């Protein structure tokens, strides 16, 4: 049984206040409130309760649900502020942010304008390299996208239920509606449970994994009303509800499995608070929830949510440094000032002013027009940037295949005087991502590189000289730091008449030590790696066609059983291949920057990269890979180090006038291609001589 259904409830405003403050504090001080993100879950339950209550009330009083009027009310309430913030974010992106981040930012702004951003983020989260992407100023709109999709579908579900129970008794209508909501609750929660254990990053954003939280609110709305006497007896449960919500904000973290079963804790908490409601009693939390500052925060919670994230993301770009605690308090103050102004001059005039009397069809027309005002320019911007980026990428690709003496790696490998090698030759180069995709493009499909990294399936793809026409077979083995050399391998294939065979798995170093795991990997990815390694090592050893094995790893992220990796597993794997008659070439790992290298270069707004360098000591730190390589003593083993290409006394993000990295630690395809014909020439020639 629920609390009396009044138009305004201070306890709901208090829930909104706690929810938005939890989210904001979590975004600013994640260590202080690691579970603050559950504020979004609180909002979803509230929305499910309120919207269901309103629609059922309309259905019972008028016998119908006016979809147009409902959607028009939602549009008047939500879109003006949301589209205003999107427009401001779009202008800020173009005026203040560096060009390389424009495309991703504008793309997300466009997706947010039509409320599909959550699905875009869910799709991107499946990509291994998307994990390193910078947050845009509108990433937080994912939850608004989920809400709008709920507003679109939920009344349709109620209409279907009403049609099925037409002329039935009220009790039957309530039971059928409850069964429908319970079915949605169970199916969605089951999907969320499955998704959290298999694709947690994607599941977090999916509407299908969040529907159960709205359904929970809908089920609360179906309950009859408690009497005042009973509600007074249930006051302890209201406190339990608040404890569950607040406790979740403190005790949850990023690994808690939301929106899976763990989210039941705050959801049940919200359900208790809403179902029992406000009670006039000395022991009731009403005195706290009615506190005027709490109500003000609840009043502006929507606008505060809209403004806080763009301010957090924009501040470092404006200040040219990481934000301090003092900066964060300033951002907090600005957030609520903007929220108050937005409610006073944007939300309320549209919701309560003359537009409230406009026919729903015209509201919907204006909604589409307003969305188009944001969507069309952003879509045009994305198209233009992609077109320009493709042109720049083609230019870089062509030059990297036949590099000049001062282009890319040639500037450091050759003898020419390339004094400006560490300066960006053309800022438009930043528009070309440089992410390596050679394996997919040269093997005629994605059979190898589309295997999720939490899947232990072992597949090898081949490219280069046609089968039967090659003089040499080379295996490239390891994680993404092995795969990033694929551009150079394409050159190797043509110069040495070689055929390249790939044995690659993101986040999985080519070591025989099954305890070695990447710090950035999930438990599922670690388990998949333990399946892949024991299959990969003997497969290469037993293949009589493979002459050379080239391998490397992102060595600084791996530990063995939680302890520093000693490299013994690498030695075991390499000796297995050497004993099988292979030549083994190990490439020393390349520098890794603390932030996206290209992003730092873009932020400098100049050709100089001095602000983006990294001390060389960080590159020279011992790793399991380096320790293993230095311990080897075999004439068929080579250890090559290209440190001088990237570093002198410091390490640079630009080599030979072009971006050397497409993120913080992976080399760009153009840079690896620019190593040219001489790349590993001596080492591979030795393998030739042995054939």
C-alpha positions as CSV (number, residue, x, y, z in Angstrom):
1,X,0.0,0.0,0.0
2,X,1.3,3.4,-0.9
3,X,1.2,6.8,0.6
4,X,-1.5,9.2,-0.3
5,X,-1.1,10.3,-3.9
6,X,-0.7,14.1,-3.7
7,X,0.5,16.4,-6.4
8,X,3.5,17.5,-4.3
9,X,5.5,15.4,-1.8
10,X,8.4,16.8,0.1
11,X,9.8,13.4,0.6
12,X,10.1,12.9,-3.1
13,X,11.9,16.2,-3.4
14,X,14.2,15.1,-0.6
15,X,14.9,11.9,-2.6
16,X,15.7,14.0,-5.6
17,X,18.0,16.2,-3.6
18,X,19.9,13.3,-2.1
19,X,20.1,11.6,-5.6
20,X,21.6,14.6,-7.4
21,X,24.0,15.5,-4.6
22,X,25.2,11.8,-4.5
23,X,25.9,11.9,-8.2
24,X,27.7,15.2,-8.1
25,X,29.8,14.3,-5.2
26,X,30.7,11.0,-6.8
27,X,31.8,12.7,-10.0
28,X,33.9,15.3,-8.1
29,X,35.2,13.2,-5.2
30,X,34.7,9.5,-6.1
31,X,36.8,8.4,-3.1
32,X,34.5,10.2,-0.7
33,X,31.3,8.8,-2.1
34,X,32.2,5.8,-4.4
35,X,28.6,4.6,-4.7
36,X,27.1,8.0,-5.4
37,X,26.3,7.0,-8.9
38,X,23.2,5.1,-7.5
39,X,21.6,8.5,-7.4
40,X,20.6,7.7,-11.0
41,X,18.9,4.5,-9.8
42,X,16.9,6.6,-7.3
43,X,15.8,8.9,-10.1
44,X,14.6,6.0,-12.2
45,X,12.4,4.5,-9.4
46,X,10.9,8.0,-8.7
47,X,10.1,8.4,-12.4
48,X,8.5,5.0,-12.6
49,X,6.3,5.8,-9.6
50,X,5.3,9.3,-10.6
51,X,4.6,8.6,-14.3
52,X,2.6,5.4,-13.5
53,X,0.6,7.3,-10.9
54,X,-0.2,10.1,-13.3
55,X,-1.2,7.8,-16.1
56,X,-3.3,5.5,-13.9
57,X,-5.0,8.5,-12.4
58,X,-5.9,9.8,-15.9
59,X,-7.0,6.4,-17.1
60,X,-9.3,6.0,-14.1
61,X,-10.8,9.5,-14.2
62,X,-11.3,9.8,-18.0
63,X,-11.2,6.2,-19.2
64,X,-8.3,6.9,-21.5
65,X,-4.7,7.9,-21.7
66,X,-4.0,10.8,-24.0
67,X,-0.6,10.0,-25.4
68,X,-0.1,13.3,-27.2
69,X,-0.9,15.3,-24.1
70,X,1.4,13.1,-21.9
71,X,4.3,13.4,-24.3
72,X,3.7,17.2,-24.7
73,X,3.9,17.6,-20.9
74,X,7.1,15.7,-20.7
75,X,8.6,17.7,-23.6
76,X,7.7,21.0,-21.9
77,X,9.1,19.8,-18.6
78,X,12.4,18.3,-19.8
79,X,13.5,19.5,-23.2
80,X,14.0,23.3,-22.8
81,X,16.7,23.0,-20.1
82,X,18.3,19.8,-21.7
83,X,18.5,21.4,-25.2
84,X,19.8,24.7,-23.7
85,X,22.7,22.8,-22.0
86,X,23.4,20.8,-25.2
87,X,23.6,24.0,-27.2
88,X,26.0,25.6,-24.7
89,X,28.1,22.4,-24.8
90,X,28.2,22.4,-28.6
91,X,29.4,26.1,-28.7
92,X,31.9,25.5,-25.9
93,X,33.3,22.4,-27.7
94,X,33.9,24.4,-31.0
95,X,35.2,27.5,-29.3
96,X,37.4,26.1,-26.5
97,X,38.2,22.4,-27.0
98,X,40.9,21.2,-29.3
99,X,39.9,20.0,-32.7
100,X,40.7,16.3,-32.2
101,X,38.0,16.0,-29.6
102,X,35.3,17.8,-31.7
103,X,34.1,14.7,-33.5
104,X,33.4,12.6,-30.5
105,X,31.9,15.5,-28.6
106,X,29.6,16.6,-31.4
107,X,28.6,13.0,-32.1
108,X,27.6,12.5,-28.5
109,X,25.8,15.9,-28.4
110,X,23.8,14.8,-31.5
111,X,23.0,11.5,-29.9
112,X,21.9,13.2,-26.7
113,X,19.7,15.6,-28.6
114,X,17.6,12.6,-29.8
115,X,18.0,10.7,-26.6
116,X,19.9,7.6,-27.8
117,X,23.2,8.5,-26.1
118,X,23.0,5.5,-23.8
119,X,23.0,3.1,-26.7
120,X,25.9,4.9,-28.3
121,X,27.9,4.6,-25.1
122,X,26.9,0.9,-24.6
123,X,28.2,0.2,-28.1
124,X,31.4,2.0,-27.6
125,X,32.1,0.3,-24.3
126,X,32.4,-3.0,-26.1
127,X,35.5,-1.8,-27.9
128,X,38.7,-2.5,-26.1
129,X,40.2,0.9,-27.1
130,X,37.1,2.8,-26.2
131,X,38.1,2.3,-22.6
132,X,40.7,5.0,-23.0
133,X,38.4,7.6,-24.6
134,X,38.1,10.9,-22.8
135,X,34.7,11.8,-21.4
136,X,32.8,14.4,-23.3
137,X,30.8,17.3,-21.8
138,X,27.5,15.5,-22.3
139,X,28.3,11.9,-21.3
140,X,25.9,12.2,-18.4
141,X,23.0,12.5,-20.8
142,X,23.0,8.7,-21.0
143,X,20.6,8.6,-18.0
144,X,18.3,11.2,-19.6
145,X,18.2,9.1,-22.7
146,X,17.1,6.1,-20.7
147,X,14.4,8.2,-19.0
148,X,13.0,9.6,-22.3
149,X,12.9,6.1,-23.8
150,X,10.9,5.1,-20.7
151,X,8.5,8.0,-21.2
152,X,8.0,6.9,-24.8
153,X,7.3,3.3,-24.1
154,X,5.6,3.2,-20.7
155,X,2.3,4.8,-21.6
156,X,2.1,2.4,-24.6
157,X,2.4,-0.6,-22.2
158,X,-0.4,0.8,-20.0
159,X,-2.6,1.3,-23.1
160,X,-2.1,-2.3,-24.0
161,X,-3.0,-3.4,-20.5
162,X,-6.1,-1.1,-20.6
163,X,-7.1,-2.7,-23.9
164,X,-6.7,-6.2,-22.6
165,X,-8.8,-5.4,-19.4
166,X,-11.4,-3.2,-21.1
167,X,-14.7,-3.5,-19.2
168,X,-13.1,-5.7,-16.6
169,X,-13.4,-5.0,-12.9
170,X,-11.0,-2.5,-11.4
171,X,-9.4,-5.3,-9.3
172,X,-8.7,-7.3,-12.5
173,X,-7.2,-4.2,-14.1
174,X,-4.9,-3.7,-11.2
175,X,-3.9,-7.4,-11.1
176,X,-3.1,-7.5,-14.9
177,X,-1.1,-4.3,-14.7
178,X,0.8,-5.6,-11.7
179,X,1.6,-8.9,-13.6
180,X,2.8,-6.9,-16.6
181,X,5.0,-4.7,-14.4
182,X,6.3,-7.7,-12.5
183,X,7.1,-9.4,-15.7
184,X,9.1,-6.4,-16.9
185,X,10.8,-6.2,-13.5
186,X,11.9,-9.9,-13.6
187,X,12.9,-10.0,-17.2
188,X,14.9,-6.8,-17.0
189,X,16.6,-7.7,-13.8
190,X,17.5,-11.1,-15.3
191,X,19.0,-9.3,-18.3
192,X,20.9,-6.9,-16.1
193,X,22.2,-9.8,-14.0
194,X,23.4,-11.6,-17.1
195,X,24.9,-8.5,-18.6
196,X,26.8,-7.4,-15.5
197,X,28.6,-10.8,-15.5
198,X,29.4,-10.7,-19.3
199,X,29.5,-7.2,-20.6
200,X,29.3,-4.9,-17.5
201,X,30.4,-1.7,-19.2
202,X,27.7,-2.0,-21.9
203,X,25.0,-3.2,-19.6
204,X,25.4,-0.2,-17.3
205,X,23.9,2.0,-20.1
206,X,21.2,-0.2,-21.5
207,X,17.6,0.7,-21.1
208,X,16.7,-3.0,-21.1
209,X,18.9,-3.5,-18.0
210,X,17.3,-0.4,-16.3
211,X,13.6,-1.1,-17.0
212,X,13.2,-3.1,-13.8
213,X,14.0,0.0,-11.8
214,X,11.1,1.9,-13.5
215,X,8.9,-1.1,-13.1
216,X,9.7,-1.1,-9.3
217,X,8.3,2.4,-9.2
218,X,5.3,1.4,-11.2
219,X,4.6,-1.5,-8.8
220,X,4.7,1.0,-5.9
221,X,2.1,3.2,-7.6
222,X,-0.3,0.2,-7.9
223,X,-0.4,-0.3,-4.1
224,X,-3.5,1.0,-2.2
225,X,-3.1,3.7,0.5
226,X,-1.9,3.0,4.0
227,X,-3.9,4.5,6.8
228,X,-2.3,7.2,8.9
229,X,-2.2,4.8,11.9
230,X,-0.4,2.1,10.0
231,X,2.1,4.5,8.4
232,X,3.0,5.8,11.9
233,X,3.8,2.2,12.9
234,X,6.0,1.8,9.8
235,X,8.1,4.9,10.4
236,X,11.1,2.6,11.3
237,X,10.9,1.2,7.8
238,X,11.2,4.7,6.3
239,X,14.5,5.2,8.2
240,X,15.6,1.7,6.9
241,X,14.8,3.0,3.4
242,X,16.9,6.1,3.9
243,X,19.7,4.0,5.4
244,X,19.7,1.6,2.4
245,X,20.0,4.6,0.0
246,X,22.7,6.5,1.9
247,X,24.6,3.3,2.8
248,X,24.7,2.4,-0.9
249,X,26.3,5.7,-1.7
250,X,29.1,5.0,0.7
251,X,29.6,1.2,0.5
252,X,29.1,0.6,-3.3
253,X,31.9,1.2,-5.8
254,X,32.5,0.7,-9.5
255,X,32.6,-3.1,-9.0
256,X,29.3,-3.5,-7.2
257,X,27.5,-4.8,-10.2
258,X,24.9,-2.1,-10.7
259,X,22.3,-2.3,-12.4
260,X,22.3,-6.0,-11.4
261,X,20.9,-7.5,-8.2
262,X,23.1,-5.2,-6.0
263,X,21.0,-2.3,-7.1
264,X,18.0,-3.9,-5.3
265,X,19.4,-2.4,-2.1
266,X,18.9,1.3,-3.0
267,X,15.8,0.5,-5.0
268,X,14.2,-1.2,-2.0
269,X,15.2,1.8,0.0
270,X,13.5,4.2,-2.4
271,X,10.4,1.9,-2.4
272,X,10.1,2.0,1.4
273,X,10.4,5.8,1.5
274,X,7.8,6.3,-1.3
275,X,5.4,3.6,-0.2
276,X,5.1,4.6,3.4
277,X,5.4,8.3,2.6
278,X,5.4,11.4,4.9
279,X,4.1,10.9,8.4
280,X,3.5,13.7,11.0
281,X,5.2,12.2,14.0
282,X,8.1,13.1,16.2
283,X,10.2,10.2,15.0
284,X,9.5,10.7,11.4
285,X,12.3,12.0,9.1
286,X,9.8,14.6,7.8
287,X,11.6,17.3,9.8
288,X,14.7,16.6,7.8
289,X,13.1,16.1,4.4
290,X,11.1,19.3,4.7
291,X,14.3,21.4,5.6
292,X,14.1,24.3,3.1
293,X,17.7,23.9,1.7
294,X,16.9,20.2,1.0
295,X,13.7,21.2,-0.9
296,X,15.5,23.9,-2.9
297,X,18.1,21.3,-4.0
298,X,15.3,18.9,-4.9
299,X,13.5,21.7,-6.9
300,X,16.6,22.3,-9.0
301,X,17.9,18.7,-9.1
302,X,17.2,18.3,-12.8
303,X,19.0,21.5,-13.9
304,X,21.8,20.8,-11.4
305,X,22.3,17.4,-13.0
306,X,22.4,18.9,-16.5
307,X,25.0,21.6,-15.6
308,X,27.4,19.8,-13.2
309,X,29.1,17.4,-15.6
310,X,29.9,19.9,-18.4
311,X,31.5,22.2,-15.7
312,X,33.6,19.3,-14.4
313,X,34.8,18.3,-17.8
314,X,35.4,21.8,-19.1
315,X,37.3,23.1,-16.1
316,X,40.7,21.5,-16.8
317,X,40.5,22.8,-20.4
318,X,39.8,26.3,-19.2
319,X,42.3,26.2,-16.3
320,X,45.0,24.3,-18.2
321,X,45.6,22.1,-15.2
322,X,43.9,19.4,-13.1
323,X,41.2,20.8,-10.9
324,X,41.8,21.2,-7.2
325,X,39.3,20.7,-4.3
326,X,38.9,24.5,-4.2
327,X,38.0,24.4,-7.9
328,X,35.5,21.7,-7.2
329,X,33.7,23.7,-4.6
330,X,33.6,26.6,-7.0
331,X,32.1,24.3,-9.7
332,X,29.6,23.1,-7.1
333,X,28.5,26.7,-6.4
334,X,28.3,27.6,-10.1
335,X,26.3,24.4,-10.8
336,X,23.6,25.5,-8.4
337,X,23.6,29.1,-9.5
338,X,23.1,28.0,-13.1
339,X,20.4,25.5,-11.9
340,X,18.5,28.2,-10.1
341,X,18.7,30.5,-13.1
342,X,17.7,27.7,-15.5
343,X,14.6,26.8,-13.4
344,X,13.6,30.4,-13.0
345,X,14.0,31.6,-16.6
346,X,13.8,28.5,-18.7
347,X,12.0,25.6,-17.1
348,X,9.2,27.4,-15.2
349,X,8.2,29.9,-18.0
350,X,7.9,27.0,-20.5
351,X,6.1,24.6,-18.2
352,X,3.8,27.2,-16.6
353,X,3.6,30.0,-19.1
354,X,1.7,30.4,-22.4
355,X,3.2,27.3,-23.8
356,X,1.2,25.3,-21.2
357,X,-1.9,26.2,-23.2
358,X,-0.6,25.2,-26.6
359,X,-2.1,22.1,-28.2
360,X,0.0,19.0,-27.8
361,X,0.5,18.5,-31.5
362,X,2.2,21.9,-31.7
363,X,4.3,21.2,-28.7
364,X,5.5,18.0,-30.4
365,X,6.2,20.0,-33.6
366,X,8.2,22.5,-31.6
367,X,10.0,19.7,-29.9
368,X,11.1,18.2,-33.2
369,X,12.2,21.6,-34.4
370,X,14.2,22.3,-31.3
371,X,15.9,18.9,-31.5
372,X,16.7,19.6,-35.1
373,X,18.3,23.0,-34.2
374,X,20.9,21.0,-32.1
375,X,21.1,17.9,-34.2
376,X,21.6,19.3,-37.7
377,X,24.6,21.5,-36.9
378,X,26.3,18.8,-34.8
379,X,25.6,16.1,-37.5
380,X,27.0,18.5,-40.2
381,X,30.1,19.1,-38.0
382,X,30.7,15.4,-37.5
383,X,30.4,14.7,-41.2
384,X,32.8,17.6,-42.0
385,X,35.3,16.4,-39.4
386,X,35.1,12.8,-40.6
387,X,35.6,13.9,-44.2
388,X,38.6,16.0,-43.3
389,X,39.9,13.4,-41.0
390,X,39.7,10.7,-43.8
391,X,41.5,13.0,-46.2
392,X,44.3,13.6,-43.6
393,X,44.5,9.9,-42.8
394,X,44.8,9.1,-46.5
395,X,47.6,11.6,-46.8
396,X,49.5,10.3,-43.8
397,X,49.0,6.7,-44.9
398,X,50.4,7.4,-48.3
399,X,53.4,9.2,-46.9
400,X,54.0,6.6,-44.2
401,X,54.3,3.9,-46.9
402,X,57.0,5.8,-48.6
403,X,58.4,8.0,-45.8
404,X,60.8,10.9,-46.4
405,X,64.0,11.1,-44.4
406,X,62.4,13.3,-41.8
407,X,58.9,11.7,-41.7
408,X,57.9,9.7,-38.7
409,X,60.4,7.2,-37.4
410,X,62.8,7.9,-40.3
411,X,63.7,11.2,-38.6
412,X,65.3,9.3,-35.7
413,X,66.4,6.1,-37.5
414,X,68.3,7.8,-40.3
415,X,71.2,10.2,-40.5
416,X,69.5,13.3,-41.8
417,X,69.4,16.4,-39.7
418,X,65.7,16.7,-38.7
419,X,65.9,19.4,-36.0
420,X,62.2,19.9,-35.7
421,X,61.4,16.2,-35.5
422,X,59.6,16.6,-32.1
423,X,57.3,19.4,-33.3
424,X,54.0,18.7,-35.0
425,X,54.4,19.5,-38.7
426,X,50.7,20.1,-39.3
427,X,48.0,20.4,-36.7
428,X,45.4,18.8,-39.1
429,X,47.3,15.5,-38.5
430,X,45.5,15.4,-35.2
431,X,42.2,14.7,-37.0
432,X,43.5,11.3,-38.1
433,X,43.1,8.9,-35.2
434,X,45.9,6.6,-36.4
435,X,44.3,3.7,-34.6
436,X,45.6,0.5,-36.2
437,X,43.0,-1.5,-38.0
438,X,45.3,-3.3,-40.4
439,X,44.5,-6.8,-39.3
440,X,40.8,-6.4,-40.2
441,X,41.4,-4.5,-43.5
442,X,44.1,-7.0,-44.7
443,X,42.4,-10.2,-43.8
444,X,39.1,-9.4,-45.5
445,X,36.9,-9.3,-42.5
446,X,36.8,-9.2,-38.7
447,X,36.9,-12.9,-37.8
448,X,39.9,-12.4,-35.6
449,X,39.6,-8.9,-34.2
450,X,35.9,-9.1,-33.3
451,X,36.4,-11.7,-30.7
452,X,35.6,-10.1,-27.3
453,X,38.6,-9.9,-25.0
454,X,36.6,-11.8,-22.4
455,X,36.4,-14.8,-24.8
456,X,39.2,-17.4,-24.7
457,X,38.7,-18.5,-28.3
458,X,42.0,-18.7,-30.2
459,X,41.9,-17.7,-33.9
460,X,44.8,-16.8,-36.2
461,X,44.5,-14.7,-39.3
462,X,47.0,-14.2,-42.1
463,X,47.9,-11.5,-44.5
464,X,50.8,-10.5,-46.8
465,X,52.1,-12.7,-49.6
466,X,49.5,-15.2,-50.9
467,X,49.7,-18.7,-49.4
468,X,52.3,-20.7,-51.2
469,X,54.2,-17.7,-52.6
470,X,55.8,-16.5,-49.4
471,X,59.5,-16.9,-48.6
472,X,59.1,-16.5,-44.9
473,X,56.3,-17.0,-42.4
474,X,56.2,-14.6,-39.4
475,X,53.9,-14.8,-36.4
476,X,53.0,-11.6,-34.4
477,X,52.1,-12.7,-30.9
478,X,50.7,-10.9,-27.8
479,X,48.4,-8.2,-26.6
480,X,47.5,-4.9,-28.2
481,X,51.1,-3.6,-27.9
482,X,52.0,-6.4,-30.3
483,X,49.1,-5.7,-32.6
484,X,50.0,-2.0,-32.9
485,X,53.1,-3.0,-34.9
486,X,50.8,-4.3,-37.7
487,X,51.5,-1.3,-39.9
488,X,55.2,-2.1,-39.9
489,X,54.5,-5.8,-40.5
490,X,52.6,-4.9,-43.7
491,X,55.8,-3.4,-44.9
492,X,57.8,-6.4,-43.8
493,X,55.5,-8.7,-45.7
494,X,56.1,-6.8,-49.0
495,X,59.9,-6.4,-48.5
496,X,60.7,-9.9,-47.4
497,X,57.9,-11.7,-49.4
498,X,56.6,-12.8,-46.1
499,X,53.2,-14.0,-44.9
500,X,52.1,-12.7,-41.5
501,X,50.1,-14.8,-39.0
502,X,48.4,-13.1,-36.1
503,X,48.1,-14.6,-32.6
504,X,46.7,-11.5,-30.7
505,X,44.5,-10.9,-27.7
506,X,44.0,-7.6,-26.0
507,X,45.1,-7.5,-22.4
508,X,46.8,-10.9,-22.7
509,X,50.6,-11.0,-22.8
510,X,52.3,-14.0,-24.5
511,X,53.7,-15.6,-21.4
512,X,53.4,-19.2,-20.1
513,X,52.8,-17.9,-16.6
514,X,49.0,-18.3,-16.2
515,X,49.1,-16.1,-13.0
516,X,50.2,-13.1,-15.0
517,X,47.3,-10.7,-15.4
518,X,46.8,-7.1,-16.6
519,X,45.8,-4.7,-13.9
520,X,43.2,-3.2,-16.3
521,X,41.5,-6.5,-17.0
522,X,38.2,-7.8,-15.5
523,X,38.0,-11.2,-13.9
524,X,36.3,-12.5,-17.1
525,X,39.1,-11.2,-19.3
526,X,41.7,-12.8,-17.0
527,X,39.9,-16.1,-17.1
528,X,39.7,-15.9,-20.9
529,X,43.4,-15.2,-21.1
530,X,44.2,-18.3,-19.1
531,X,42.4,-20.3,-21.7
532,X,44.0,-18.6,-24.7
533,X,47.7,-18.8,-23.6
534,X,48.1,-22.6,-23.1
535,X,46.5,-23.0,-26.6
536,X,48.5,-20.3,-28.3
537,X,52.0,-21.3,-27.2
538,X,52.1,-24.9,-28.5
539,X,50.1,-24.0,-31.6
540,X,52.9,-21.7,-32.7
541,X,55.6,-24.2,-31.7
542,X,53.9,-27.0,-33.6
543,X,53.3,-25.1,-36.8
544,X,56.2,-26.1,-39.1
545,X,55.6,-23.1,-41.5
546,X,56.3,-20.4,-38.9
547,X,59.9,-19.2,-39.2
548,X,59.9,-16.1,-37.0
549,X,58.0,-15.1,-33.9
550,X,57.7,-11.4,-33.1
551,X,56.3,-10.4,-29.7
552,X,56.0,-7.7,-27.2
553,X,53.6,-6.6,-24.5
554,X,52.3,-3.6,-22.6
555,X,54.6,-4.8,-19.9
556,X,54.0,-2.2,-17.1
557,X,50.4,-3.3,-16.5
558,X,51.1,-7.0,-15.7
559,X,51.6,-8.7,-12.4
560,X,51.9,-12.3,-11.4
561,X,49.6,-13.4,-8.6
562,X,49.5,-9.8,-7.5
563,X,53.3,-9.6,-7.2
564,X,55.7,-7.9,-9.7
565,X,56.2,-10.1,-12.8
566,X,59.7,-11.7,-12.8
567,X,59.4,-12.6,-16.5
568,X,59.8,-16.4,-16.0
569,X,56.7,-17.1,-18.0
570,X,58.0,-15.1,-21.0
571,X,61.3,-17.1,-20.9
572,X,59.4,-20.4,-20.9
573,X,57.2,-19.4,-23.9
574,X,60.2,-18.1,-25.9
575,X,62.3,-21.2,-25.2
576,X,59.3,-23.3,-26.3
577,X,59.4,-21.6,-29.7
578,X,63.2,-21.6,-29.9
579,X,63.3,-25.3,-29.2
580,X,60.9,-25.8,-32.1
581,X,63.4,-24.1,-34.4
582,X,61.8,-20.6,-34.5
583,X,63.6,-17.3,-34.5
584,X,62.2,-15.1,-31.7
585,X,62.3,-11.3,-31.8
586,X,61.2,-9.4,-28.8
587,X,60.5,-5.7,-29.1
588,X,61.0,-3.6,-26.0
589,X,57.8,-1.9,-24.9
590,X,57.2,1.7,-25.9
591,X,56.6,4.7,-23.7
592,X,53.2,5.1,-22.0
593,X,51.9,8.6,-21.2
594,X,49.7,9.4,-18.2
595,X,47.1,11.0,-20.6
596,X,46.2,10.7,-24.2
597,X,49.3,12.0,-26.0
598,X,47.4,13.4,-29.0
599,X,45.0,15.2,-26.7
600,X,47.8,16.8,-24.8
601,X,49.4,18.0,-28.1
602,X,46.1,19.3,-29.2
603,X,45.6,21.3,-26.0
604,X,48.9,23.1,-26.4
605,X,47.5,24.9,-29.4
606,X,51.0,25.1,-30.8
607,X,53.5,23.0,-32.7
608,X,55.7,22.6,-29.6
609,X,55.2,19.4,-27.6
610,X,57.4,20.3,-24.6
611,X,54.5,20.4,-22.2
612,X,53.6,16.8,-23.2
613,X,56.9,15.1,-22.6
614,X,57.5,12.3,-20.1
615,X,60.6,11.6,-18.0
616,X,62.6,8.8,-19.5
617,X,63.0,7.1,-16.1
618,X,59.4,5.9,-16.4
619,X,60.2,4.1,-19.6
620,X,63.3,2.4,-18.3
621,X,61.6,0.9,-15.3
622,X,62.1,-2.9,-15.0
623,X,59.3,-5.1,-16.2
624,X,58.8,-8.8,-16.5
625,X,59.3,-8.4,-20.3
626,X,62.6,-6.5,-20.0
627,X,64.0,-8.8,-17.2
628,X,63.2,-11.9,-19.3
629,X,64.7,-10.5,-22.5
630,X,67.9,-9.5,-20.7
631,X,68.3,-13.0,-19.3
632,X,68.2,-14.7,-22.7
633,X,71.3,-16.2,-24.3
634,X,70.4,-17.8,-27.7
635,X,71.7,-17.0,-31.1
636,X,68.2,-17.2,-32.5
637,X,66.9,-14.7,-30.0
638,X,66.9,-10.9,-30.6
639,X,65.8,-8.1,-28.3
640,X,65.4,-4.8,-30.0
641,X,64.7,-1.5,-28.3
642,X,63.5,1.6,-30.2
643,X,63.8,3.9,-27.2
644,X,65.9,6.4,-29.2
645,X,63.0,6.9,-31.7
646,X,60.8,8.3,-28.9
647,X,63.1,9.6,-26.3
648,X,66.3,11.4,-25.5
649,X,66.4,12.8,-22.0
650,X,62.6,12.8,-22.1
651,X,60.0,11.0,-24.2
652,X,58.0,12.8,-26.9
653,X,54.4,12.3,-28.2
654,X,55.5,13.5,-31.7
655,X,58.1,11.7,-33.8
656,X,59.2,13.0,-37.2
657,X,56.4,15.7,-37.2
658,X,53.5,13.3,-36.8
659,X,51.6,12.0,-33.7
660,X,53.4,8.9,-32.5
661,X,50.4,7.6,-30.4
662,X,46.7,7.5,-31.0
663,X,46.0,7.3,-27.2
664,X,48.2,7.3,-24.2
665,X,50.3,4.1,-25.0
666,X,49.5,2.7,-28.4
667,X,51.5,3.7,-31.4
668,X,49.7,5.1,-34.4
669,X,49.6,3.1,-37.6
670,X,51.3,5.9,-39.5
671,X,54.2,5.9,-37.1
672,X,54.7,2.1,-37.3
673,X,54.5,2.1,-41.1
674,X,57.1,4.9,-41.2
675,X,59.8,2.5,-39.8
676,X,60.1,1.5,-43.4
677,X,62.1,-1.2,-45.2
678,X,64.9,-1.3,-42.5
679,X,62.6,-2.2,-39.6
680,X,64.0,-5.4,-38.0
681,X,66.0,-6.0,-41.3
682,X,69.0,-7.5,-39.7
683,X,67.0,-9.7,-37.4
684,X,64.7,-11.0,-40.1
685,X,67.6,-11.4,-42.5
686,X,69.2,-13.7,-40.0
687,X,66.1,-15.9,-40.1
688,X,66.3,-15.8,-43.9
689,X,69.9,-17.1,-43.8
690,X,68.9,-20.0,-41.6
691,X,66.2,-21.1,-44.1
